[in-house]
Amino acid sequence: MSGTLNKVMLIGHLGDEVKMHYFDGGNCIGRFPLATNETYVNKQTNERISNTEWHNIVVRNKGAEICEKYLSKGDKVYVEGRIKTRKWQDDSGNDRYSTEIHCTDFTFLTTKQESENQQSANQSAQKPVESNKNQINKEKEDPGDLPF
């Protein structure tokens, strides 16, 4: 393959509100942090471990305005874009680097409220199933109460 590819696809939750910066001429940039999670079980301790990775998302112009209007902290979003590293100097004159995801496409997945409602619905739906299993196990243990 002779070409190169710089493409990022992320699904995560907003860590903060979209911060807008407007320029002369009508252009603008929106920035927000996006959290992605990785969960695994440590084989030695059988402990469930969860790691969060933070990504700096940059959206431009009309896309930024749409994100500002409809996204808020905690919302789940799909972001597609490319990695860019920016060099800048801090107050002491030291060179600093920031890695950002320059967004080219996005899809709103769920709001924070919808995610919370889904989780509570999943938990309440699982409880009756567990109690039915317990009832079935009790029936198996006591052969005198068989319905036939």
Contacts in CASP RR format, 6 or more apart in sequence:
PFRMAT RR
TARGET T0000
AUTHOR 0000-0000-0000
METHOD contacts of the structure
MODEL  1
MSGTLNKVMLIGHLGDEVKMHYFDGGNCIGRFPLATNETYVNKQTNERIS
NTEWHNIVVRNKGAEICEKYLSKGDKVYVEGRIKTRKWQDDSGNDRYSTE
IHCTDFTFLTTKQESENQQSANQSAQKPVESNKNQINKEKEDPGDLPF
6 82 0 8 1.000
6 83 0 8 1.000
7 80 0 8 1.000
7 81 0 8 1.000
7 82 0 8 1.000
8 79 0 8 1.000
8 80 0 8 1.000
8 81 0 8 1.000
8 82 0 8 1.000
8 83 0 8 1.000
8 101 0 8 1.000
9 78 0 8 1.000
9 79 0 8 1.000
9 80 0 8 1.000
9 81 0 8 1.000
10 34 0 8 1.000
10 36 0 8 1.000
10 55 0 8 1.000
10 78 0 8 1.000
10 79 0 8 1.000
10 80 0 8 1.000
10 101 0 8 1.000
11 36 0 8 1.000
11 76 0 8 1.000
11 77 0 8 1.000
11 78 0 8 1.000
11 79 0 8 1.000
11 109 0 8 1.000
12 34 0 8 1.000
12 35 0 8 1.000
12 36 0 8 1.000
12 37 0 8 1.000
12 76 0 8 1.000
12 77 0 8 1.000
12 78 0 8 1.000
12 79 0 8 1.000
13 34 0 8 1.000
13 35 0 8 1.000
13 74 0 8 1.000
13 75 0 8 1.000
13 76 0 8 1.000
13 77 0 8 1.000
13 112 0 8 1.000
13 115 0 8 1.000
14 32 0 8 1.000
14 33 0 8 1.000
14 34 0 8 1.000
14 35 0 8 1.000
14 71 0 8 1.000
14 72 0 8 1.000
14 73 0 8 1.000
14 74 0 8 1.000
14 75 0 8 1.000
14 77 0 8 1.000
15 32 0 8 1.000
15 33 0 8 1.000
15 34 0 8 1.000
15 35 0 8 1.000
15 54 0 8 1.000
15 73 0 8 1.000
15 74 0 8 1.000
16 32 0 8 1.000
16 33 0 8 1.000
16 73 0 8 1.000
17 32 0 8 1.000
17 71 0 8 1.000
17 72 0 8 1.000
17 73 0 8 1.000
18 30 0 8 1.000
18 31 0 8 1.000
18 32 0 8 1.000
18 59 0 8 1.000
18 64 0 8 1.000
18 67 0 8 1.000
18 68 0 8 1.000
18 71 0 8 1.000
19 30 0 8 1.000
19 31 0 8 1.000
19 32 0 8 1.000
20 28 0 8 1.000
20 29 0 8 1.000
20 30 0 8 1.000
20 64 0 8 1.000
20 65 0 8 1.000
20 68 0 8 1.000
21 28 0 8 1.000
21 29 0 8 1.000
21 30 0 8 1.000
21 31 0 8 1.000
22 28 0 8 1.000
23 29 0 8 1.000
27 60 0 8 1.000
27 61 0 8 1.000
28 60 0 8 1.000
28 61 0 8 1.000
28 64 0 8 1.000
28 65 0 8 1.000
29 58 0 8 1.000
29 59 0 8 1.000
29 60 0 8 1.000
29 64 0 8 1.000
30 58 0 8 1.000
30 59 0 8 1.000
30 60 0 8 1.000
30 64 0 8 1.000
30 67 0 8 1.000
30 68 0 8 1.000
31 56 0 8 1.000
31 57 0 8 1.000
31 58 0 8 1.000
31 59 0 8 1.000
32 57 0 8 1.000
32 59 0 8 1.000
32 67 0 8 1.000
32 71 0 8 1.000
33 54 0 8 1.000
33 55 0 8 1.000
33 56 0 8 1.000
33 57 0 8 1.000
34 54 0 8 1.000
34 55 0 8 1.000
34 56 0 8 1.000
34 57 0 8 1.000
34 77 0 8 1.000
34 79 0 8 1.000
34 101 0 8 1.000
35 52 0 8 1.000
35 53 0 8 1.000
35 54 0 8 1.000
35 55 0 8 1.000
36 52 0 8 1.000
36 53 0 8 1.000
36 55 0 8 1.000
37 50 0 8 1.000
37 51 0 8 1.000
37 52 0 8 1.000
37 53 0 8 1.000
38 50 0 8 1.000
38 51 0 8 1.000
38 52 0 8 1.000
38 53 0 8 1.000
39 48 0 8 1.000
39 49 0 8 1.000
39 50 0 8 1.000
39 51 0 8 1.000
40 48 0 8 1.000
40 49 0 8 1.000
41 47 0 8 1.000
41 48 0 8 1.000
41 49 0 8 1.000
42 48 0 8 1.000
42 49 0 8 1.000
55 79 0 8 1.000
55 101 0 8 1.000
56 98 0 8 1.000
56 99 0 8 1.000
56 100 0 8 1.000
56 101 0 8 1.000
57 79 0 8 1.000
57 100 0 8 1.000
57 101 0 8 1.000
57 103 0 8 1.000
58 84 0 8 1.000
58 100 0 8 1.000
58 101 0 8 1.000
58 102 0 8 1.000
58 103 0 8 1.000
59 67 0 8 1.000
59 103 0 8 1.000
59 106 0 8 1.000
60 102 0 8 1.000
60 103 0 8 1.000
63 103 0 8 1.000
63 106 0 8 1.000
67 106 0 8 1.000
70 108 0 8 1.000
71 77 0 8 1.000
71 108 0 8 1.000
72 111 0 8 1.000
72 112 0 8 1.000
73 112 0 8 1.000
74 111 0 8 1.000
74 112 0 8 1.000
74 115 0 8 1.000
75 108 0 8 1.000
75 109 0 8 1.000
75 110 0 8 1.000
75 111 0 8 1.000
75 112 0 8 1.000
76 109 0 8 1.000
76 110 0 8 1.000
76 111 0 8 1.000
76 115 0 8 1.000
77 106 0 8 1.000
77 107 0 8 1.000
77 108 0 8 1.000
77 109 0 8 1.000
78 106 0 8 1.000
78 107 0 8 1.000
78 109 0 8 1.000
79 101 0 8 1.000
79 103 0 8 1.000
79 105 0 8 1.000
79 106 0 8 1.000
80 103 0 8 1.000
80 104 0 8 1.000
80 105 0 8 1.000
80 106 0 8 1.000
81 101 0 8 1.000
81 102 0 8 1.000
81 103 0 8 1.000
81 104 0 8 1.000
81 105 0 8 1.000
82 101 0 8 1.000
82 102 0 8 1.000
82 104 0 8 1.000
83 99 0 8 1.000
83 100 0 8 1.000
83 101 0 8 1.000
83 102 0 8 1.000
84 99 0 8 1.000
84 100 0 8 1.000
84 101 0 8 1.000
84 102 0 8 1.000
85 97 0 8 1.000
85 98 0 8 1.000
85 99 0 8 1.000
85 100 0 8 1.000
86 97 0 8 1.000
86 98 0 8 1.000
86 99 0 8 1.000
86 100 0 8 1.000
87 95 0 8 1.000
87 96 0 8 1.000
87 97 0 8 1.000
88 95 0 8 1.000
88 96 0 8 1.000
88 97 0 8 1.000
88 98 0 8 1.000
89 95 0 8 1.000
89 96 0 8 1.000
90 96 0 8 1.000
110 118 0 8 1.000
139 145 0 8 1.000
139 146 0 8 1.000
END
